[in-house]
Amino acid sequence: MKAYTLEIEELAALVGFLNAKKLVGLDESLFRVFTEENIPRLVAKLNEHGWLTPAERPGTWHFNEDLMQTLAVAVAPEFAVLARSEAQAKSIVFYLAGDEITEIVLTADRAVVARIDNQDEMVAQVMAFLQGAWPGEIAVARVKGEAFDAGRRVMIDAQGTLTTKTPGLLPGDTWSAENVAAFLRGAMAELRAPRG
C-alpha cells in the first residue's frame, strides 16, 4: 500500500485539477476552497510539499503522477465502500474502478490517500479500522456521476453481530474477515450494472 498525507485543501485542489467538484461520500464543503482566486496559493502549497513541480515551459506544472492516478480512481469510481464507526465517530472510504482501489481517510485537517493492492487488502483495512469500534456499518454503493445510484449495507452491533436487509449477502453473522469479504463481493456483484 502506498499512502500520501495531504492537507484537506491540497486534496481539494488536486481533485479540482482532475476536473471534479467533489468526491462522492465526502462532504462537499471540503472542496469549496478550489476557486479561481485560490489557485495561485494552492499551487504554491502543492509545489512546496512536492505534489507538483514546475515544468520546462513557464506557467506549466508536473504533478506527482502516482498520486494523481490514485486520486483519479476516487474521481471516477464504479463503487464506493464506506466503513463507519458510530462508537468512535470515524469513517473511511474506498473507491473502486476496475481492479484499482483508492482509500481515503479524513481527519480534521488531513487526508490520507492510499492505493490499495486488491480487495483482500481492502477487507483487512476495514477489519483493522472497525475492530473494537462497534457499533458501525459497512456500505457498498454503485456510483453514477457525482452521486450514489444504489447500495447495500451491513450493520454491526455493539457485540460484533452482522445484519443486512438484503438476503444472501452474509454467509454468517459473526464479525470475521470471511463474512466481511463475502458481503463486499456479494454486494458489488448485485450492484454491478448489467453489461450489454
Rosetta blueprint (number, residue, H / E / L):
1 M L
2 K E
3 A E
4 Y E
5 T E
6 L E
7 E E
8 I H
9 E H
10 E H
11 L H
12 A H
13 A H
14 L H
15 V H
16 G H
17 F H
18 L L
19 N L
20 A L
21 K L
22 K L
23 L L
24 V L
25 G L
26 L L
27 D L
28 E H
29 S H
30 L H
31 F H
32 R L
33 V L
34 F L
35 T L
36 E H
37 E H
38 N H
39 I H
40 P H
41 R H
42 L H
43 V H
44 A H
45 K H
46 L H
47 N H
48 E H
49 H L
50 G L
51 W L
52 L E
53 T E
54 P E
55 A L
56 E L
57 R L
58 P L
59 G L
60 T L
61 W E
62 H E
63 F E
64 N L
65 E H
66 D H
67 L H
68 M H
69 Q H
70 T H
71 L H
72 A H
73 V H
74 A H
75 V H
76 A L
77 P L
78 E L
79 F E
80 A E
81 V E
82 L E
83 A E
84 R E
85 S E
86 E L
87 A L
88 Q L
89 A L
90 K E
91 S E
92 I E
93 V E
94 F E
95 Y E
96 L E
97 A E
98 G L
99 D L
100 E E
101 I E
102 T E
103 E E
104 I E
105 V E
106 L E
107 T L
108 A L
109 D L
110 R E
111 A E
112 V E
113 V E
114 A E
115 R E
116 I E
117 D L
118 N L
119 Q H
120 D H
121 E H
122 M H
123 V H
124 A H
125 Q H
126 V H
127 M H
128 A H
129 F H
130 L H
131 Q L
132 G L
133 A L
134 W L
135 P L
136 G E
137 E E
138 I E
139 A E
140 V E
141 A E
142 R E
143 V E
144 K E
145 G L
146 E L
147 A E
148 F E
149 D E
150 A E
151 G E
152 R E
153 R E
154 V E
155 M E
156 I E
157 D L
158 A L
159 Q L
160 G L
161 T E
162 L E
163 T E
164 T E
165 K L
166 T L
167 P L
168 G L
169 L L
170 L L
171 P L
172 G L
173 D L
174 T E
175 W L
176 S L
177 A H
178 E H
179 N H
180 V H
181 A H
182 A H
183 F H
184 L H
185 R H
186 G H
187 A H
188 M H
189 A H
190 E H
191 L H
192 R L
193 A L
194 P L
195 R L
196 G L
